[in-house]
Amino acid sequence: MVGTGVFTSLGFQLLDIRSGFALLLLWALGGLAALCGAMTYAELGAALPRSGGEYNLLRSIYHPAAGFVSGWVSSTVGFAGPTALAAMTFAAYATSSFSTGGPLLEKALAAGLLLALTAIHATTHRASGGTQVVFTVVKIAIILLFILAALTVVGTPQPVSFFPQAGDATVISSSSFAVALIYVSFAYSGWNAATYLSSEVENPQRMLPWILLTGTAVVTVLYLGLNFVFLYVAPMEAMEGQVEVGAIAAQYAFGETAARLTGVVLALLLVSTVSAMTLAGPRVIQVIGEDFPALRLLGRVNRHGIPSLAVYFQSAIALIFILSSTFESVLVFSGFTLALNTFVTVAGVFVLRWRQPQLHRPYKTFLYPLPPLIFLALTGWTLAFTLLSRPVEGLFSLAIVGTGLVFYFVVIHRRAEPAGP
């Protein structure tokens, strides 16, 4: 979860919002939505424990076509887009720390990181899981150290009020606030990642709820702390429209030399984000390959049980994003698509309870139906305003969904064709 979004989103939010209270409220609402979504996914994942994430859940709840379209979205955009963004952010932080390079060098660094991690995650579980654990532990420790050090060192904070002020109600009800919530929603993406590897988790009925809920709660606290510190130590004008807001905040808090070092450290932290997406995403592609004979090649695993071809497939799409797209367009497009996918899945908890009331549910959503209703309200509001304010990205996301549906019927038709002589 912790990666591209929290280290980049504030710069884009500051283009339209200048209220400290409204900005922190964005991150609090994003955390609330993610927590409500995690509580709902915990019930769905424990009741339907199989790898594949939304693909597995939607095909079981609605129809195989819904699952296929969700898997199509995840494999073409849902993981490849965030993977590309994380690699691009890594390159932006790395080059800014050394004040060298340019767009070509950034793309080369991003592509190089992606290719290296693809090679690691296409080998064995030991290499894959070990890499992820190390980077995650280091990432959390450094974020906490950054927050504490900045609060300790900075004696004169920026003149930003984190309490409600006159005019905040207008900001919060605006379309800019709703679109900014897409950036936040993207930053929290990954709260549902454990459901993509359910079959590889020991005792998923018991472990999945714990993983989803505790992980989301911890990240919400980290995100609120980080964004508070960014606004506390650095002027809004300096971060406005910038990608590497973490490095800018470090410069104002610790000075030029320390800022360069911080930029390098934050760049290294983003390695774990690229690693996580490269680890989880191909499991969706693998399950699709197992279920549809026409795509069986993508479901194959190597002698260590790793879906290596699926890993290569996802990384190839991410590489195309890196080489051909701008950062903000990929961010809005990916954020909208991911939010749409989770919206339909969370709504599925009502459908599943209605259609299969006797299904064994090791975990039931706490305070049901409040969490899924909160998630659907916040996410639906965000999707609607984003579609109105950024129609190109929104319509392109809907087009991806439409092509997935067409491709599903093509695959089904091929499976139904009689064998030749």
N, C-alpha and C positions, 0 to 999 in steps of 0.2 A: 504493500500500500504506500509506504513512505517513499517518495521519489520525485518524479518530474513536477507534479502539480503543485506541491507545497513550496517548491523552490523557484517557481516561475509565475504562478497565477496572480499573485498580488500586483505585479507590474501591470497586467492587463485590467485588473479590477480598478486600479487607480485612474485609469483613463476616464471613467465616468463617475466614480464614487470617491468622495474625500472625507467621509465621516468615519472616525475610528470605531465608533459604536456599530455602525452599519457593516463595516468590514469584518469585525470580529463576529457579528451576528451571522454573517454569511457562513463562516467556518463552523459556528455552533449549529446552525441549521443543517449544514452538510453532514456534520457528525451525527445529529439526531436522525436524519434520513438514513444514513448508513447503518446506524445501530438498529433502527426499526427494520431495515431490510435484512440485516444479519439475523435478527430474532426470527423473522419469517423464513428465511433460507434455512435456518437451523432445523425448523420443523420439516420443511420439504426435503432437505438433504438427509436427515436421519430416517425419514420414512421411505425414501427412494435412494438408498446408498449405492450409487454407481458413479464412476468417473464420467466427466463430460459436462459438468456444470448445467447451464440452462438447456443445453441440447438434451441431456438425459431427463431433466425435470419437465420441460415443455412437451416432449413426445409422450411422456407418461400421463401428463395432466390433460392436455388438449388433443393432440393428434400428431402422428409421425411427421406430417408436413411442418407443423409449428416447430418441432424439435430440429428438423433439418434446416429450416430457415435461420433459427437461432444459431445453430452450429456454423452455418454459412457466414453469418454476420461475425461471429467470434473469430472464425479462421481467416476471413478476408480483411476485417477491420478491427474487431474488438480487442485482439491481442497484438496484431501487427502494427496498428496505429500507435498505441501506447509504447510499444517496444521501440519504435522509430523515434518517438518524442523523447523518451528517456535517453536514448543514444545521442540525439541532437543536443539535449540539454547538457549531457556529459561533455560534449565537445565544446559547447559555448562557455561553460565554466572553465574548462581546461585552457582554452585559448585566451580567455580574458585574464587569467592569472599570469600569463606570460606576455600579454600585450603583443601577441604576434599572430600571424596567419590571416585568415579571412574566410569567406564562405566555402571556398574549395577545401581548405585545410580542415574546417569544421566537418564537412561532409566526409572527408577521408577518415578522420578520427572516429566519427560515429559509425561508419561502415566497418572499420577495423575492429572496434569493440564488439559489434554485433557478430561478426564472423568468428571472433575468438570464442565468445560464449556459446555460439552455435556448436562449435567443435567440442566444447566441454560437455554440454547437455545432450549431445548425441552419442555419448559413450556409455557410461555406467551410472547406476544409482549413487554409488559412493562418491564419485567425482561431482555429480550434479547436486546432491543434497548437501554434501560437505561445503561446497562453494557457497551455497545459499545461506547456510547457518552462520558461517564466519562473517560474511558481509552484513547480514542483518544485525547481529550482535554489535559489531563495530559501529554501524550506522546509528543505532539507538543511543549508544554511549556518547558518540560525538555530538549528536543533536542536544542531548541533555547538558553536556559540557558547554556547548555554544550558548545555550539559553542562560545558564548560570553565570558564565563569564561575562556576557554582554550586560546583564543586569547589575553585575558587581562593578564593572569597569566604568560604565557610563554614569557620570555624576549629574549631567544636565540632560534630561530626556527631551524629545521633540514635543512641541506644544500641541499634542493630540489628546482629545478627550475621548475616553472609552465609555462614557456614560451618555445616555440619550440627550440630544440637544434639539433645539427648535429646527424643524425642517427634516429631521430624520425619518419621520413617518412618510413624507413624500418620496424620499429616496427609496425606502424599503418597499413601497408599493409600485415603483417604476419598473419599466421593462428592462432597464439597465441592470437593476438588482437581480432580476430573474435570469438574465443572460449570464451575469457574473456567477450565478449559482451553478451554471453548467461547468465553469472552470473549477469550482469547488467540488462538484460532483465527480469530475474527472480525477481530481486529486485524491478523492476517497476510493476511487475504483480499485478493486483488488480485495475489498472486504469479503467478497464472495468466492475468492480464489480457491479456498479449501475444497469447495464442492467439485472442482475440476479434477481433483485427485482422490476422490472418495474411496475408490477401490484400492488405493495404495496406502490408505490410513488404517492403522490398527484400531479395531472396534469403532468404526465410523459412527454408529448410532450414539455412542457415548461421547466420542471425542469431537465430532463436528460442531455441536452447539457450543462447547467450551472454546474451541479454536475461533469460531466466528465472533462470538460475543466479546471475549477478552481482547482479541486482537483489535477489533473495531474501537472498543473503549479506550485502549491505550493510545491508539493513533489519534483519536479525537483530542485527547489531552495534549499530545505532542504538537498537533497542528495549531491549536489555540495558543500554546506557548510560543511557538516559532513566529507566528504572525504578529502576536503582541510585541515580541522583541524586535521584529523588523520595523514596525511602526514606531516603537519606542526609541530606537537609536538612529534611524535614518530619515531624512526629509522625504515627504511624499513625492516632491518634484524630481528627486534623484532616481526614484524607482519607477516612475511612471513610464509604462510602455516597454520596460526592460525585461529581458528573460532572466538574467542572473541576479535576482534581487538579494539572494543570500550573500553573494560576494560584495554587493554594494553596501548592505547592512554591516558586514564585517569591516569594510573600509572605514565607515564612520565610527564604529565601536572600537576598533583595535589599531587603526592606522594602515598605511599602504602595504608595508611588508607583511604584517599579519593577515591582511586581506588577501594577498596573493596566496599565502599558505592555506587560508580557509577555502579559497576557491578550488585549490587542488584537492583538498580533503572532501569538499562537497561533490566535486566531480567523481572522485573515487566512490563516494556513497551511492551515486547513481548507477554504478556498475551492478549493484544488487538488484535494482529495479529492472534493468535489462535482463538480468539473470532470472529473476522471478517470472517475468513474462515469457521468456524463452523456455522455462521449465513447465509452466502450467498450460499455456495455450495449445501446444501440440496434442495434449491429451484429448481435447475436443475433436480435433481432426482425426485422431486415432480411433475414437469410438464411432465416428461417422463411417470410417473405412471398414470397421468391423460389422456395421449394420447394413451397409449397402454394397453388394457385390461389385457394382460398377466402379466403386472407389476403393476396392479392397487393398490396393497397393499402399494407400495412405495409412491403413490399419496395421501394417506389418511392423514387427518389433525385431530388434537385433538379438544376439545371443544373451544379452544382459537384460532383456525385457524392455528396452528403451525404444519408443516409436521414432526412430532416427529420421525416416523419410518425412514424417509429419513435422519434425523439428526443422528440417531443411526447407520444407514448403512454406512454413510460416515466416522463417527468416528471409526467404526470397522476397515475399511481399513487403516485409518491413524495410528491406533494402531499397525497394522501389520508392516507398514513401520518403526515405532519407534523401534519395538522389533527385526527386522530382517535385517535392512539395515544400511550402513555407510552414513555419512552426505554428502560427496562430490558426491557419486554415485546418491543419491536421488536428489541432487541439479541439476546436469547436466541433468539427466533423466527428471525431472519435468520441468526444464527450456526449454528444447528442445520441449517437448510435448505441453506446453502452447504456445510457439512461433509459432509452426505449426498450432495450432488451431486458433490463432488470424490472422495469415497470410491468411488462407483461408477465414476468415470472412471479413477482410478488402477488399480482392479482390472482395467480393460479392457486394460492392457498385457499381462497374462497371456493374455487371450482373443485379442488380436490376434496375438501371437506363435504361438499354437497354430493359429489359423484361417488366417493368411496368413504363413507362415514365409518365403516368397520376396519379400515386399514390401520395396521399397528403403527402407532406414532410414539417412538421412545421419548420424544421431546415435543411439547406443544408450546406454541408461541405465548410468551408471558403477556398478560393483559390483553389477549386476543378479544376483539378484532382491532384494538386501537393502534398497535404498531404498523400493521399493513396499511391501514387507512391513512395514517400520518405520512408514510412513505409515498403512497399513491398521490396524495394531495400535493406534497412538495414537488415530487418529480413531474407530475402532470402539469402543474403550473409552470415549471421551468421549461418543459418541452414545448408547451404552447407558445410562450413568449419568445423562445429561441427560434421557432419556426416562423414567427412573424417578423422578428428582427434580423435574423440571419437565414433567409429562405434558401440561399444557394446550398449551404452546408446541410440544412435540414432536409431539403428535397433530394439531395444526393444520397443522404442516409436512407431515406425511404425508397430510393431507386435500388440501393443495394439489397434491401429487403425484398423488393419485387423480383429482382433477378434471381435471388435465392429460391423463391417460390417457383419460378419458371424452371430453374435447374433441377429442382426436386421432381417435378413431373417428367422431365426428360430422363432422369435417372430411373424413376419408377417404370417408365415406358420401356426402357432398355431391359430392365429386370423381367418385365412381363413378356418380352418377345420370346417366341419358341426357339429352341436351340436349332442350329443348322444341321444338315446331314453329315 
